[in-house]
Amino acid sequence: MDYSDHVVAVTGGARGIGRAIAEGFKAKGAKVAIGDLNGAEETAAEIGALGMTLDVTDEAQIGKFLDQAEAQLGPVSVFVSNAGILRTDDPSWDAAGATDKEWQDSFEVNVMGAVRSARAVWPRMKPRGGGVFAIVASAAGLLGQIGASSYTATKHAAVSFAESLAITHGDEGLQVVCVCPQAVRTDMIGDSEDGGIAGADGIVEPSDVADALLASIENKHFLALPHPQVAQYEALRATERDRWIGGMRKFRRMMVGARGRPV
């Protein structure tokens, strides 16, 4: 698909998955704007994009980001809500052990960052006939992430919000894509050599996630799954919940025994 007539905005676009998505759209001819807390201008200069410091917990900043992108590049037709954070549970592996602030931070970025972005961009897209809104969630939002209860819960909420957008605005021209990878070679997996439980099916590159997003847009698919096995796992979880939970307990015992800390 040729994106030469499109403007794409990406949050969390300075590094990792966000940068790869920005580069993927650039390679397809799009004009790209990236926003991030740190490094947006530097990355933008490197890849030939527009960069702006952006905190997705501040709705006014999202509006300014869109204003600047549309003033300099044109109407935004694709918005990628990629900014996200991972907060692990406390070292005792207590799922309720994360602090209120860690839970709130996760919710503000992983859920409300997408909500605020949609609230800002959809009123601009709708009069033009629609557009694409993509949320980079996680396989944790379909399955679960051992040792990261706030991440799991907020990524589930992000997936549900993406579904709500698709149901509510699909007939009005909004295409929604929800990206749900397992382990990706980014700073989020730190120095883990195998990606922990998320790496059970291998670690993919950020460019693989970008390719999955681009393919899902073109093929009109709601889910973008860089790890295709996730679809089968989600089906098993839905139909055999007790077996699923038992299997995850087994993985947790293995991880605690091997590392003694969340991954």
Backbone as a ProteinNet text record, in pm:
[ID]
protein_1_A
[PRIMARY]
MDYSDHVVAVTGGARGIGRAIAEGFKAKGAKVAIGDLNGAEETAAEIGALGMTLDVTDEAQIGKFLDQAEAQLGPVSVFVSNAGILRTDDPSWDAAGATDKEWQDSFEVNVMGAVRSARAVWPRMKPRGGGVFAIVASAAGLLGQIGASSYTATKHAAVSFAESLAITHGDEGLQVVCVCPQAVRTDMIGDSEDGGIAGADGIVEPSDVADALLASIENKHFLALPHPQVAQYEALRATERDRWIGGMRKFRRMMVGARGRPV
[TERTIARY]
84.5	0	87.5	51.3	126	68.6	151.9	106.6	153.7	188.1	245.1	149	19.3	-78.3	-126.2	-54.3	-99.9	-2.4	-59.9	18.5	-8.2	99.9	92	152.2	79.3	128	149.4	263.9	300.4	342.8	276	322	423.3	511.1	618.9	705.8	728.3	791.3	941.2	1006.3	1149.8	1236.9	1183.8	1267.4	1177.9	1243.5	1172.1	1065	949.8	839.7	790.7	780.6	731.5	819.2	949.4	1040.8	1028.1	1021.2	1008.8	880.8	772.5	646.7	662.4	723.7	746.6	830.5	935.1	1020.7	945.1	857.8	779.8	687.7	621.7	533.8	614	729.2	815.1	856.8	889.5	931.9	820.4	697.1	581.4	540.5	619.2	595.5	521.7	485.5	406.8	490.7	422.1	479.4	449.1	550.2	536.3	569.6	487.4	514.4	526.6	630.3	646.9	649.3	585.3	587.6	640.8	719.4	773.1	818.6	828.9	877.8	1022.4	1101.1	1243.4	1286.5	1368.4	1435.3	1355.9	1237.1	1154.9	1221.3	1276.6	1337.2	1459.7	1541.5	1661.5	1625.5	1531.1	1489	1426.2	1345.2	1281.1	1385.2	1490.9	1596.7	1665.6	1680.2	1749	1666.7	1535.2	1452.4	1373.3	1389.3	1319.1	1173.3	1145.8	1009.6	1000.4	882	859.6	856	930.6	936.2	891.8	828.6	780	779.2	821.6	811.8	664.6	628.5	487.7	471.4	383.6	342.6	196.1	168.5	31.9	-61.9	-9.2	-98	-157	-114.8	-161.2	-238.7	-369.4	-452.7	-421	-386.5	-354	-230.6	-133.8	-14.1	-46	-138.7	-178.6	-242.2	-326.3	-387.2	-283.4	-183.7	-77.2	6.2	29.7	102.8	29.6	-100.1	-179.1	-183.9	-198.3	-200.3	-72.1	41.7	170.5	187.2	148.4	160.9	75.6	-46.3	-135.5	-97	-41.1	2.5	122.8	213	335.4	329.1	246	245.5	112.6	2.7	-128.6	-216.3	-340.1	-433.5	-382.8	-391.4	-349	-455.6	-415.1	-508.7	-483.4	-363.6	-330.3	-269.5	-327.2	-273.3	-238.3	-114.5	-68.5	-41.9	-127.2	-110.6	-18.7	108.4	209.8	268.9	266.4	330.5	277.8	368.8	328.7	440	402.6	501.9	475.2	581.1	572.9	615.6	524.8	557.4	543.6	651.5	647	596.8	548.8	505.4	626.6	600.3	712.3	793.8	915.6	1004.9	950.6	846.8	788.3	690.5	672.5	580.3	434.9	406.7	271.2	193.8	88	13.1	-53.5	-77.1	-135.4	-28.7	97.6	205.3	248.3	210.3	246.8	178.9	244.8	189.6	75.1	-3.2	-111.1	-55.9	60	117.6	156.7	213.1	250	126.6	19.9	-105.6	-158.5	-156.8	-210.7	-126	6.3	93.6	63.7	47.9	18.3	-114.1	-214	-345.2	-339.2	-269.2	-263.6	-199	-94	-23.2	-86.8	-101.9	-142.8	-288.4	-372.8	-515.1	-553.1	-536	-583.2	-502.1	-377.7	-302.5	-372.9	-426.9	-502.1	-637.1	-703.7	-834.2	-820	-723.4	-704.7	-667.5	-586.4	-546.3	-666.6	-749.9	-869.5	-963.7	-977.2	-1064.9	-1016	-883.6	-826.3	-831.1	-804.4	-787.3	-916.2	-1007.2	-1125.4	-1213	-1235.4	-1313.7	-1250.6	-1120.7	-1054	-1072.7	-1067.8	-1079.6	-1222.3	-1318.2	-1457	-1508.8	-1491.5	-1541.9	-1472.7	-1354.7	-1279.8	-1318	-1406.4	-1449	-1388.6	-1305.7	-1249.5	-1098	-1045	-900.3	-868.1	-743.8	-696.2	-648.9	-693.7	-644.8	-591.2	-462.2	-398.8	-354.1	-378.1	-330.8	-229.5	-109.8	-10.6	-32.8	-99.1	-126.8	-19	-56.9	38.8	-36.4	35.3	-25.6	-70.1	-9.2	-53.5	-196.6	-241.8	-378.3	-479.4	-431.9	-518	-499	-381.2	-345	-310	-189.4	-144.3	7	59.2	203.1	236.5	303.4	339.7	438.2	411.4	500	472.5	361.2	329.3	177.6	116.5	-29.6	-88.4	-25.8	-79.9	-64.2	43.4	63.5	-43.5	-65.1	-165.4	-303.3	-342.2	-476.2	-497.1	-397.2	-415.5	-406.8	-328.3	-325.2	-455.1	-516.7	-650.6	-748.6	-739	-827	-803.2	-676.8	-646.2	-708.2	-701.2	-763.8	-914.4	-975.2	-1119.7	-1158	-1075.8	-1103.9	-1093.8	-994.2	-981.4	-1106	-1156.2	-1277.2	-1396.2	-1405.9	-1515.2	-1510.1	-1389.9	-1375.6	-1421.7	-1379.6	-1414.1	-1564.4	-1627.3	-1771.4	-1848.4	-1805.7	-1880.1	-1861	-1739	-1708.6	-1672	-1674.2	-1639.8	-1729.5	-1860.2	-1953	-1936.9	-1860.3	-1837.1	-1704.2	-1632.8	-1509.3	-1381.3	-1391.6	-1270.6	-1227.6	-1107.3	-1049	-961	-986.4	-909.8	-825.8	-699.5	-609.1	-549.3	-549.8	-492.2	-373.3	-256.1	-131.4	-94.7	-78.3	-57.6	60.3	182.2	299.2	329.5	405	468.1	602.4	711.3	838.2	894	935.1	994.9	1129.4	1228.6	1363.5	1369.4	1324.7	1326.4	1377	1385.7	1429	1334.7	1209.4	1111.2	1148.6	1217.1	1257.2	1394.6	1454.4	1579.7	1690.2	1759	1871.8	1831.2	1700.9	1654.7	1698.1	1760.5	1809.2	1701.1	1596.3	1491.7	1354.5	1344.9	1217.7	1121.2	1165.5	1076.5	959.9	847.2	729.3	683	699.8	658.1	743.3	862.2	951.7	939.2	831.3	815.7	815.7	768.7	765	869.5	971.3	1079.5	1061.7	1172.3	1172.9	1175.2	1079.5	1076.5	1140.3	1172.7	1230.1	1118.6	1147	1046.3	993.3	1079.9	1034.9	929.8	934.4	832.4	696.3	696.7	571.7	516.5	604.7	561.4	502.9	566.4	516	378	358.8	228.3	120.4	152.4	56.3	19.7	120.3	94.2	10.1	38.1	-38.5	-182.9	-205.4	-341.5	-422	-358.3	-428.3	-472.3	-379.2	-409.8	-515.5	-510.2	-603.3	-731.1	-745	-865.2	-886.2	-778.2	-786.7	-778	-859.1	-854.9	-726.9	-693	-574	-452	-341.4	-211.4	-128.2	-91.9	-23.8	112.6	218.3	352.8	388.2	327.6	339.2	203.2	186	54	-3.1	83.7	37.4	-56.6	-48.3	-130.1	-278.8	-319.6	-461.2	-506.3	-422.9	-457.4	-457.1	-361.2	-356	-480.4	-522.4	-640.5	-764.6	-774.1	-888	-886.6	-768.3	-757.8	-795.8	-747.5	-778.9	-929.1	-996.8	-1140.6	-1222.6	-1176.9	-1257.9	-1217.9	-1092.8	-1045.4	-971.5	-1046.3	-986.6	-908.9	-964.7	-895.6	-763	-764.4	-640.1	-539.2	-587.3	-498.5	-432.2	-513	-459.4	-359.7	-391.7	-298.4	-166.1	-170.3	-47.8	33.5	-33.9	36.1	97.6	29.3	89.2	218.9	216.5	336.8	450.5	419.8	522.6	575.3	486.2	528.6	623.4	589.5	678.4	816.2	817.7	945.3	1026	957.6	1027.1	1077.9	997.8	1041.4	1160.8	1155.1	1266.3	1393.4	1379.6	1497.9	1555.9	1466.8	1516.5	1484.9	1375.4	1338.1	1293.6	1260.1	1217.8	1126.3	1042.2	958.1	1041.2	986.5	1056.6	966.7
-120	0	124.3	219.5	344.5	447.1	499.7	598.1	739.5	763.6	892.5	1008.7	982.9	1088.5	1089	1019.4	1004.6	1068.6	1117.1	1166	1072	1023.6	925.1	985.2	975.2	1022.8	903	899.7	786.2	836.9	790	823.3	718.6	760.4	670.8	631.9	728	697	713.9	744.9	774.5	650.8	537.2	416.8	293.1	176.8	50.6	32.5	-18.1	-46.3	80.6	189.6	313.9	364.3	360.8	403.8	312.7	182.8	89.8	114.7	145.7	177.3	305	405.5	529.7	503.9	424.9	392.8	309.3	220.3	138.5	222.1	318.9	406.9	499.9	547.1	630.3	554.7	427.1	345.5	328.5	344.7	334.4	470.1	573	703.9	803.2	766.8	855.7	970	1078.6	1183.3	1144.6	1151.8	1095.6	1200	1202.1	1281.8	1186.9	1205.1	1121.1	1208.3	1156.4	1221.8	1126.1	1177.8	1092.4	1181.5	1123.3	1198.7	1241.9	1155.8	1183.8	1140.6	1222.5	1182.4	1195.1	1255.1	1261.1	1343	1457.4	1544.1	1477.9	1411.6	1346.5	1232.3	1148.8	1038.4	1090.7	1194	1252.5	1301.3	1364.6	1413.3	1297.7	1184.8	1069	999.7	998.7	922.5	1011	1143.6	1233.6	1252.7	1269.2	1287.8	1419.5	1450.3	1563.5	1510.2	1571.1	1522.7	1627.1	1580.1	1671.7	1600.2	1668.5	1612.5	1597.3	1479	1450.3	1361.3	1403.5	1323.8	1287.4	1158.8	1118.6	1120.4	1151.7	1168.6	1309.2	1393.7	1532.8	1551.5	1561.6	1570.9	1694.6	1804.2	1926.6	1906.9	1830.6	1805.3	1721.1	1627.1	1548	1637.4	1729.7	1823.9	1909.8	1957	2038.1	1956.2	1829.7	1739.6	1726.1	1707.2	1696.5	1829.7	1938.2	2070.3	2093.4	2062	2084	1991	1866.2	1770	1813.2	1856.1	1891.8	2025.6	2115.2	2243.5	2226.3	2134.3	2119.4	2008.8	1906.8	1792.3	1771.4	1810.1	1787.5	1705.1	1676.7	1604.1	1464.8	1432.1	1300.2	1197.4	1095.9	989.9	859.1	844.9	725.5	771.5	724.6	756.9	626.6	616.6	496.2	529.8	479.5	498.5	388.1	419.6	319.4	337.5	457.8	482.8	386.4	324.4	230.1	211.3	165.1	138.8	2.7	-56.8	-184.4	-163.7	-193.3	-192.2	-334.7	-392.3	-529.3	-531.3	-649.1	-664.9	-661.2	-655.4	-646	-775.6	-773.2	-890	-1018.2	-1008.4	-1128.9	-1196.2	-1138.2	-1192.6	-1183.3	-1083.3	-1062.8	-981.2	-1040.7	-972.5	-845.6	-836.6	-714.9	-625.2	-657.5	-587.8	-456.5	-432.7	-305.8	-191	-77.8	36.9	100.3	182.4	255.3	341.6	403.2	489.2	408.7	289.4	204.9	163.3	130.6	98.5	220.8	336.1	456	497.9	489.5	523.4	432.7	303.9	209.5	244.6	276.3	309.9	439.8	539.5	669.2	660.2	577.3	565.8	459.7	338.6	225.4	229.9	291	299.9	442.7	535.2	671.4	741.7	700.5	756.6	729.1	608.4	573.6	644	650.1	717.4	864.1	931.2	1073.1	1094.9	1005.4	1018	1003.6	903.7	884.7	1004	1054.6	1169.5	1292.4	1301.7	1417.3	1402.2	1280.5	1266.3	1229.8	1155	1110.5	1227.1	1332.1	1444.5	1512.5	1497	1550.1	1457	1326.5	1227.8	1216.3	1221.2	1191.4	1278.3	1410.4	1492.6	1463.1	1401.7	1368.2	1230.5	1161.4	1029.7	914.3	945	838.8	835	725.3	708.3	578.9	568	448.4	488.7	413.5	433.2	298.5	293.3	169.6	183.5	80.1	73.9	-39.6	-6.6	-111.3	-158	-271.4	-328.9	-432.5	-557.6	-664.1	-795.1	-905.1	-1035.4	-1048.7	-971.2	-969.2	-920.1	-842.3	-793.2	-895.6	-1003.9	-1114.7	-1234.7	-1247.2	-1364.9	-1325.5	-1279.7	-1240.5	-1230.8	-1157.5	-1143.9	-1175.8	-1286.8	-1326.3	-1224.4	-1183.1	-1087.8	-943.6	-915.8	-777.7	-761.3	-761.3	-758.7	-628	-514.4	-387	-374.6	-428.3	-428.7	-515.4	-635.7	-725.6	-661.7	-607.4	-550.4	-431.7	-344.3	-225.9	-259.1	-359.6	-399.8	-470	-544.4	-598.2	-483.3	-380.5	-265.4	-195.8	-188.6	-125.9	-203.6	-337.7	-419.9	-396.7	-393.4	-370.7	-233.5	-133.7	0	-0.2	-69.7	-79.4	-143.8	-249.8	-314.8	-218.8	-140.8	-44.7	59.6	107.7	202.6	141.3	17.2	-48.5	-70.4	-108.1	-131.5	-1.3	101.8	227.1	309.6	311.1	404	336.6	203.5	134.2	171.2	188.1	224.4	368.8	446.2	586.4	606.5	497.5	508.3	493.6	457.9	440	293.6	269.6	135.4	128.2	30.3	13.3	-112.9	-100.1	-214.8	-222.9	-341.6	-364.3	-458.7	-410.7	-485.2	-556.6	-688.8	-767.8	-864.2	-813.5	-901.7	-965.3	-1074.9	-1126.5	-1053.5	-1124.2	-1057.6	-990.3	-864.9	-786.6	-735.2	-733.8	-694	-542	-498.9	-357.2	-343.7	-219.6	-195	-258.5	-285.1	-336.2	-474.4	-556.2	-687.9	-681.6	-562.2	-542.3	-634.4	-694	-781.2	-928.1	-953.8	-1091.9	-1152.8	-1269.2	-1334	-1412.7	-1450.5	-1531.6	-1466.1	-1346	-1276.1	-1324.2	-1412.4	-1462.5	-1539.3	-1540.2	-1611.1	-1555.9	-1424.5	-1363.5	-1411.9	-1465.4	-1511.7	-1658.9	-1722.2	-1866	-1902.8	-1812	-1836.4	-1754	-1710.6	-1636.7	-1486.6	-1417.5	-1271.4	-1218.2	-1132.1	-1072.5	-934.4	-881.4	-748.3	-643.4	-519.2	-414	-399	-423.5	-413.6	-519.5	-634.3	-736.9	-688.9	-614.2	-558.3	-454.8	-370.8	-272.4	-340.1	-446.8	-519.9	-578.8	-630.9	-688.5	-581.8	-463.6	-353.8	-312.8	-293.6	-253.6	-358.1	-485.7	-592.6	-592.5	-569.2	-569.7	-451.3	-336.8	-222.4	-257.6	-311.7	-343.1	-452.4	-550.3	-663.7	-643.1	-525.3	-491.7	-587.5	-622	-708.9	-625.1	-659.6	-587.5	-619.8	-747.5	-786.8	-795	-742	-761.3	-845.7	-965.8	-1061.1	-1098.9	-1030.3	-1068.5	-1211.9	-1261.8	-1402.7	-1467	-1535	-1588.1	-1686.9	-1752.6	-1851.4	-1791.6	-1661.7	-1595.9	-1619.9	-1630.5	-1655.2	-1788.9	-1890.4	-2021.8	-2020.2	-1949.4	-1941.2	-1870.6	-1765.5	-1693.6	-1782	-1862.6	-1953.7	-2057.6	-2110.6	-2207.1	-2142.5	-2023.5	-1953.1	-1933.5	-1902.2	-1876.3	-2002.7	-2114.3	-2236.7	-2332	-2320.2	-2408.4	-2325.3	-2239.7	-2141.9	-2208.1	-2311.9	-2376.1	-2437.5	-2500	-2557.1	-2446.2	-2335.3	-2222.1	-2169.4	-2147.1	-2095.7	-2194.8	-2323.8	-2424.4	-2420.9	-2404.2	-2395.5	-2272.3	-2159.4	-2037	-2049.7	-2120	-2145.4	-2224.4	-2322.1	-2403.2	-2315.1	-2227.4	-2136.3	-2047.9	-2000.9	-1913.1	-1986.6	-2110.2	-2187.7	-2204.9	-2230.9	-2246	-2116.8	-2004.1	-1875.2	-1835.1	-1855.9	-1824.5	-1910.1	-2038.8	-2127.4	-2090.5	-2043.3	-2012.7	-1876.9	-1780.4	-1642.5	-1578.5	-1622.8	-1563.8	-1419.6	-1373.4	-1232.9	-1224.5	-1119.5	-1102.4	-1075.2	-1109.4	-1086.9	-1006.6
0	0	0	-79.9	-91.1	6	93.9	192.5	158.1	33.6	-3.3	18.9	26.5	52.4	196.4	283.7	422	520.2	630.4	743.8	859.9	920	1027.7	1154	1264.5	1393.9	1485.1	1552.9	1637.8	1775.1	1880.6	2015.9	2061.9	2151.4	2193.1	2074.9	1985.6	1857.9	1850.6	1962.2	1956.4	1951.9	1996	2003	1998	1990.5	1999.9	1894	1937.5	1845.5	1777.5	1853.1	1795.1	1683	1704.2	1598.3	1476	1498.4	1385.6	1307.4	1377.3	1308.5	1226.6	1285.3	1211.3	1086.1	1100.7	986.1	882.6	928.9	836.3	749.6	810.9	733.4	642.6	691.6	607	481.9	497.5	383	280.9	327	238.1	180.8	211.6	152.1	238.1	362.2	446.9	503.1	535.2	617.8	762.1	848.7	982.6	1088.8	1192.8	1312.1	1429.3	1510.5	1628.5	1753.6	1858.8	1988.6	2092.7	2186	2291.8	2406.1	2524.6	2639.3	2620.4	2558.1	2538.6	2398.9	2335	2212.2	2084.5	2089.2	1967.8	1858	1894.9	1792.9	1730	1812.8	1761.2	1665.5	1706.2	1619.8	1492.2	1504.6	1386	1286.5	1337.4	1248.3	1177.4	1246.6	1189.4	1080.7	1096.5	1002	905.7	918.1	827.9	863.6	993.1	1041.4	1117.9	1165.6	1254.4	1396.5	1487.7	1624.8	1724.6	1832.7	1935.6	2069.7	2174.9	2308.9	2344.7	2395.8	2420.3	2542.7	2632.5	2748.1	2727.4	2704.6	2671.2	2791.4	2911.3	3024.8	3028.5	2937.1	2929.2	2799.4	2808	2687.3	2604.7	2670.8	2598	2510.2	2559.4	2479.3	2355.6	2368.9	2252.1	2147.3	2191.5	2097.5	2028.2	2102.9	2042.6	1944.4	1979.5	1890.2	1756.5	1762.3	1638.5	1564.6	1637.4	1573.3	1494.4	1556	1489.9	1371	1387.1	1277.6	1158.3	1184.9	1074.2	1011.8	1092.5	1037.1	944.7	979.2	901.3	796.6	820.2	729.4	657.4	720.7	662.1	755	713.4	799.8	836.7	963	1010.4	973.4	898.5	859.1	931.6	992.7	1070.5	1202.9	1312	1444.2	1513.6	1561.2	1629.8	1776.2	1864.2	2008.4	2059.4	2065	2098.3	2237.5	2292.4	2421.4	2527.5	2600.7	2704.8	2805.6	2924.5	3028.9	3092.1	3145.3	3215.7	3359.7	3451.8	3594	3645.6	3699.5	3750	3893.4	3937.3	4075.1	4168.5	4298	4391.1	4390.5	4445.8	4435.8	4497.6	4579.8	4637.5	4541.4	4424	4323.2	4369.7	4451.2	4500.2	4397.2	4337.7	4232.4	4281.8	4412.8	4468.7	4530.8	4505.1	4572.5	4510.7	4385.8	4322.7	4396.8	4402.1	4474.3	4396.5	4466.3	4399.7	4287	4309.9	4206.2	4083.2	4105.1	3990.6	3911.1	3980.1	3911.5	3836.6	3902.5	3839.7	3719.7	3733.3	3620.2	3501	3527.5	3419.4	3351.8	3432.4	3377.2	3295.7	3348	3280.7	3142.9	3131	3003.5	2913.3	2965.3	2881.8	2839.1	2919.6	2885.9	2847	2941.2	2914.9	2806.5	2786.1	2673.1	2542	2527.7	2406.9	2404.1	2519.2	2525.2	2487.4	2547.4	2518.5	2371.8	2317.8	2177.8	2084.7	2112.5	2030.6	2041.6	2162.1	2185.4	2109.5	2091.8	2021.9	1870.4	1820.1	1675.7	1601.8	1664.4	1591.4	1542.9	1623.1	1570.8	1449.9	1432.6	1314.2	1194.8	1221.9	1114.4	1060.7	1150.2	1112.4	997.8	1001.4	890	756.6	762.9	640.8	587.2	655.7	610.5	686	789.3	871.1	867.9	914.4	922	993.6	1035.8	1106.4	1244.8	1344.9	1481.1	1529.2	1556.7	1601.8	1746	1824.6	1962.3	1973.1	2016.5	2042.2	2184.9	2198.4	2330.2	2358.9	2370.7	2402.6	2403.9	2383.1	2406.1	2551.1	2640.4	2779.5	2791.5	2694.7	2694.5	2645.9	2588.3	2547.2	2638.6	2698.2	2775.8	2919.3	2940.8	3073.6	3076.2	3173.9	3191.6	3335.9	3358.7	3494.4	3552.4	3676	3741.6	3707.8	3638.6	3600.1	3594.2	3711.5	3716.5	3665.2	3695.5	3647.4	3496.5	3443.1	3297.9	3231.9	3285.9	3230.1	3232.6	3347.2	3360.5	3267.3	3258.2	3174.2	3026.1	2990.7	2849.9	2811	2902.2	2875	2852.4	2934.3	2918.6	2784.3	2741.5	2612.5	2497	2505.2	2401.3	2399.7	2517.5	2525.4	2471	2498.8	2445	2293.1	2239.9	2093.9	2033.6	2097.4	2048.7	2053.8	2161.4	2173	2062	2031.5	1921.4	1789.4	1764.1	1638.4	1627	1737.2	1736	1718.1	1789.7	1791.2	1664.3	1612	1502	1370.3	1367.6	1243.7	1128.1	1153.6	1047	1001.4	1078.1	1043.4	970.8	946.6	869.2	947.9	1077.2	1156.5	1152.9	1101.3	1108.4	1231.2	1316.1	1438.9	1429.1	1464.6	1469	1608.2	1665.9	1797.8	1782.1	1818.9	1798.4	1928.2	1921.3	2043.4	2029.6	2037.4	2030.6	2164.7	2160.6	2281.3	2296.8	2320.4	2347	2221.5	2237.6	2129.6	2179.5	2093.1	2133.5	2152.5	2269	2304.9	2447.9	2494.9	2632.3	2733.9	2694.5	2789.5	2842.9	2762.2	2814	2880	2882.6	2954.9	2907.4	3005.2	2972.1	2964.5	2960.3	2951.4	2818.3	2826.8	2705.1	2633.7	2708.9	2646.9	2648.4	2705.9	2709.1	2814.6	2904.4	3007.6	2949	3019.8	2971.2	2836.8	2815.7	2689.2	2572.5	2602.6	2496.9	2465.3	2512.7	2490.3	2342.7	2258.7	2114.2	2038.8	2111.4	2048	2058.3	2045.7	2050.3	1906.5	1872.7	1739.7	1744.9	1629.2	1618.1	1610.1	1651.2	1637.5	1494.5	1395.8	1256.1	1223.3	1291.7	1270.7	1319.7	1428.4	1480.1	1382	1330	1230.7	1107.8	1062.8	945.2	972.4	1094	1128.9	1131	1180.7	1180.7	1039.1	955.7	816.9	744.5	767.8	702.6	750.4	878.5	931.5	878.8	863.8	803.9	661.9	584.5	444.9	431.7	521.3	513	592.2	654.2	731.6	849.5	917.1	1033.8	1161.3	1259.6	1386.9	1464	1474.6	1549.5	1459.3	1508.2	1443.7	1539.4	1495.3	1582.4	1524.5	1568.6	1524.1	1562.1	1670	1707.7	1679.3	1566.4	1529	1630.1	1707.5	1804.1	1908.3	1927.2	2029.2	2004.8	1879.5	1849.5	1905.7	1891.9	1946.2	2099.5	2158.5	2303.5	2358.6	2290	2336.7	2329	2223.1	2210.5	2322.9	2354.8	2463.2	2596	2619.3	2743.9	2758.3	2647.7	2652.9	2675.5	2620.5	2625.7	2737.3	2785.1	2891.4	2996.3	3062.7	3154	3268.7	3329.1	3440.4	3395.8	3278.8	3224.8	3197.7	3145.9	3115.9	3243.1	3346.4	3472.1	3531.8	3524.3	3573.8	3500.4	3369.8	3291.7	3326.9	3350.6	3387.1	3526.4	3616.9	3748.9	3735	3645.5	3623.7	3571.8	3475.3	3425.3	3538	3623.7	3731.5	3826.7	3861.5	3949.5	3887.3	3757.5	3687.9	3692.2	3670.9	3667.7	3804.1	3908.6	4042.8	4081.6	4044.9	4076.9	4002.8	3878.3	3797	3830.5	3865.9	3879.2	4012.3	4072	4199.7	4191.2	4071.7	4054.8	3933.2	3929.4	3810.7	3687.6	3571.4	3445.6	3353.4
[MASK]
+++++++++++++++++++++++++++++++++++++++++++++++++++++++++++++++++++++++++++++++++++++++++++++++++++++++++++++++++++++++++++++++++++++++++++++++++++++++++++++++++++++++++++++++++++++++++++++++++++++++++++++++++++++++++++++++++++++++++++++++++++++++++++++++++++++++

